[in-house]
Every structure is written in C-alpha cells, then in structure tokens.
Amino acid sequence: MNKGFTLLETILAVSIFLIAMPAILSLALNSVQAYQTIESKIRYEETAGLIFLELEDQITGAKAIKISTSSLGVDNGKIIFTNDDSNIITIDRPATTLTLANGDTTVDRLRFQSGSSTPIWLSDANIEVASWKIEPVRDATNTLTGLRFYIKLQQINPSFGTQPFSYETTTTLALQGQTIEQ
C-alpha cells in the first residue's frame, strides 16, 4: 500500500490554494484598511472632543471676550479673552514647521496661550487643523451669548496609517451671564 500523494492530488491541492489565496488576501487587506479607518476616526473624534472640552472649561468661565482684537467669522480665527483668574488667554492656529520622515512640512495647529506663559498645543503633530473658525452667537438684543466653533482636522503624517483621513465638527458653547464683551 502506497502512503503519500500522487502528482495529480498535489497539482489539484496547489491549484485550489492558488485560486483561494487572492480572496483570502483581499479579505485580510480590507480588514486592515477598515481597522485603520475606524482607528483614525476615533482618534480624530477624541482629539476634537479634548479640544472642545478645554475650550468649554476656559470659555464658559470667561470674564470678558475681547471681540475687537479677536478674529471671528473667518477661517484661521483667533479668540482673546480674560479667564476667571484674570489671565489673558489667546487661542489661535499658527503655522509651525515639523520634521517628518519625508522631510519638513508646515502644519497648522491649535495653540493655547495664557498670558506670557509657554504656549500649549491643543492638537498633536500628526493632525493638522485644516480649518478653524469661531463665530459669535447673539440673541435678539444683539448680546453675545455664546461662541460657535468649527474645526476640520486632517492627517498630515503618512507614517500614521495609510488611508488619508479628515474629520469636521462644530460645537456651540454658551457664555455665562457675567461674561462681558470688550
């Protein structure tokens, strides 16, 4: 009795494997791409959420919003206000140069500055703030009652995932009754 595979059985097994392999590879590749897309979306949502939490913490306790020196209603907006500790706060979107694997690039990031202290970046180096807009919200008597923030984040570092990704969101923050407009 022969133990082993015949040439015909071997050719048949290899043929079935070669026919099935592209489908298996395609499924695996699609799964990896779907995972990266979901992971990017979660990361961008978390980044936007953290930015908005910081804004809410700072803006809702503001004593005064300096409308005359802020840039509202335009892309690349800037807001200047006095917080509840009487510090002058500036939140803006300057261009910075980052060194990435494929060379230097200019990136727009959100910056938080309290008085003359060292600025804090609200967005990280792998995420560009492609658009940042702040609009005043007023009531029927033209009193400033809140601020609407629009942000668009997009990936700039190709080493962080293979799928380009962007995320846009808007939120409105109500101002406290004691906040004055300057």
RACOR-V991466 format. One record per residue. PHI is phi in whole degrees, 0 to 359 (none if undefined). NEAR is the number of other ideal C-beta (glycine too) atoms within 12 Angstrom. D_LAST is the distance of its C-alpha to the last C-alpha in Angstrom with 1 decimal. Layout:
phi->PHI near->NEAR d_last->D_LAST
phi->PHI near->NEAR d_last->D_LAST
//
This chain:
phi->none near->3 d_last->98.6
phi->278 near->6 d_last->95.8
phi->247 near->5 d_last->92.5
phi->142 near->8 d_last->89.7
phi->256 near->12 d_last->88.0
phi->279 near->11 d_last->89.7
phi->300 near->10 d_last->88.4
phi->297 near->10 d_last->87.6
phi->296 near->13 d_last->85.6
phi->294 near->13 d_last->83.6
phi->297 near->13 d_last->82.8
phi->297 near->14 d_last->81.8
phi->295 near->15 d_last->79.5
phi->295 near->15 d_last->77.8
phi->298 near->13 d_last->77.4
phi->298 near->14 d_last->75.7
phi->298 near->15 d_last->73.4
phi->292 near->14 d_last->72.5
phi->287 near->12 d_last->71.8
phi->279 near->14 d_last->69.6
phi->300 near->14 d_last->67.7
phi->300 near->12 d_last->65.3
phi->294 near->14 d_last->64.3
phi->294 near->15 d_last->63.7
phi->296 near->14 d_last->61.7
phi->298 near->13 d_last->59.6
phi->298 near->14 d_last->58.8
phi->295 near->14 d_last->57.9
phi->296 near->16 d_last->55.6
phi->297 near->15 d_last->53.9
phi->294 near->14 d_last->53.3
phi->295 near->17 d_last->51.8
phi->295 near->19 d_last->49.4
phi->296 near->16 d_last->48.4
phi->298 near->17 d_last->47.7
phi->296 near->21 d_last->45.5
phi->295 near->22 d_last->43.5
phi->295 near->17 d_last->42.9
phi->298 near->20 d_last->42.1
phi->296 near->28 d_last->39.6
phi->300 near->23 d_last->37.9
phi->297 near->17 d_last->37.7
phi->298 near->25 d_last->36.3
phi->290 near->34 d_last->33.5
phi->297 near->21 d_last->32.7
phi->295 near->20 d_last->32.6
phi->298 near->34 d_last->30.3
phi->298 near->33 d_last->27.8
phi->298 near->20 d_last->28.1
phi->293 near->24 d_last->27.5
phi->298 near->38 d_last->24.4
phi->293 near->30 d_last->23.0
phi->296 near->18 d_last->24.0
phi->296 near->28 d_last->22.1
phi->299 near->34 d_last->19.0
phi->300 near->22 d_last->19.6
phi->300 near->19 d_last->20.2
phi->280 near->36 d_last->17.0
phi->289 near->39 d_last->14.5
phi->294 near->26 d_last->15.9
phi->262 near->26 d_last->15.5
phi->294 near->38 d_last->11.9
phi->278 near->25 d_last->10.1
phi->212 near->28 d_last->6.5
phi->257 near->40 d_last->6.0
phi->270 near->26 d_last->4.7
phi->299 near->28 d_last->5.8
phi->294 near->14 d_last->6.7
phi->255 near->18 d_last->8.8
phi->273 near->32 d_last->10.0
phi->250 near->23 d_last->13.2
phi->251 near->31 d_last->13.4
phi->78 near->20 d_last->16.6
phi->232 near->18 d_last->18.8
phi->293 near->19 d_last->21.4
phi->66 near->27 d_last->20.7
phi->293 near->30 d_last->17.0
phi->220 near->28 d_last->14.8
phi->235 near->43 d_last->12.0
phi->236 near->31 d_last->10.1
phi->209 near->41 d_last->8.9
phi->256 near->28 d_last->10.1
phi->276 near->30 d_last->13.3
phi->291 near->19 d_last->15.3
phi->263 near->15 d_last->17.1
phi->67 near->14 d_last->14.1
phi->271 near->21 d_last->14.9
phi->276 near->25 d_last->12.6
phi->250 near->36 d_last->13.9
phi->235 near->31 d_last->14.5
phi->238 near->44 d_last->16.6
phi->217 near->29 d_last->18.3
phi->230 near->36 d_last->21.7
phi->278 near->23 d_last->23.6
phi->275 near->19 d_last->27.3
phi->232 near->23 d_last->29.7
phi->258 near->15 d_last->33.5
phi->242 near->23 d_last->35.7
phi->262 near->13 d_last->39.4
phi->248 near->19 d_last->41.2
phi->302 near->14 d_last->44.9
phi->261 near->11 d_last->45.1
phi->116 near->11 d_last->43.2
phi->284 near->12 d_last->39.7
phi->215 near->21 d_last->37.0
phi->266 near->15 d_last->33.4
phi->228 near->29 d_last->31.2
phi->268 near->31 d_last->27.6
phi->228 near->35 d_last->26.4
phi->275 near->41 d_last->23.2
phi->236 near->29 d_last->22.0
phi->246 near->32 d_last->20.0
phi->235 near->25 d_last->19.0
phi->251 near->23 d_last->18.0
phi->59 near->16 d_last->17.4
phi->259 near->10 d_last->20.6
phi->289 near->14 d_last->22.9
phi->297 near->10 d_last->25.1
phi->296 near->20 d_last->23.4
phi->244 near->20 d_last->24.8
phi->277 near->27 d_last->26.0
phi->273 near->34 d_last->25.2
phi->242 near->39 d_last->27.9
phi->271 near->26 d_last->31.4
phi->290 near->23 d_last->33.6
phi->271 near->27 d_last->35.6
phi->232 near->35 d_last->32.8
phi->268 near->34 d_last->30.8
phi->273 near->42 d_last->27.4
phi->290 near->28 d_last->28.6
phi->211 near->24 d_last->25.5
phi->212 near->37 d_last->22.0
phi->226 near->28 d_last->19.5
phi->236 near->37 d_last->16.2
phi->236 near->25 d_last->15.5
phi->287 near->31 d_last->12.9
phi->246 near->26 d_last->14.9
phi->237 near->20 d_last->14.4
phi->269 near->13 d_last->16.8
phi->297 near->7 d_last->18.9
phi->265 near->7 d_last->16.5
phi->68 near->11 d_last->13.8
phi->274 near->17 d_last->11.8
phi->292 near->32 d_last->10.5
phi->245 near->22 d_last->13.4
phi->186 near->28 d_last->14.1
phi->226 near->36 d_last->14.5
phi->255 near->27 d_last->17.8
phi->247 near->37 d_last->19.3
phi->241 near->29 d_last->22.5
phi->223 near->39 d_last->24.7
phi->235 near->29 d_last->28.1
phi->253 near->39 d_last->30.2
phi->216 near->28 d_last->33.5
phi->286 near->34 d_last->36.3
phi->239 near->32 d_last->36.9
phi->261 near->25 d_last->39.6
phi->298 near->16 d_last->43.0
phi->284 near->12 d_last->44.5
phi->264 near->23 d_last->42.4
phi->90 near->26 d_last->44.4
phi->256 near->17 d_last->46.2
phi->267 near->21 d_last->44.4
phi->297 near->20 d_last->41.2
phi->215 near->31 d_last->38.5
phi->221 near->23 d_last->34.9
phi->216 near->30 d_last->32.7
phi->237 near->21 d_last->29.8
phi->203 near->25 d_last->27.7
phi->225 near->20 d_last->24.6
phi->215 near->25 d_last->22.7
phi->241 near->22 d_last->19.9
phi->248 near->33 d_last->18.1
phi->280 near->19 d_last->16.9
phi->268 near->32 d_last->13.9
phi->288 near->22 d_last->14.9
phi->300 near->15 d_last->14.4
phi->277 near->14 d_last->12.7
phi->289 near->30 d_last->9.7
phi->254 near->17 d_last->6.5
phi->256 near->27 d_last->3.8
phi->245 near->17 d_last->0.0
//
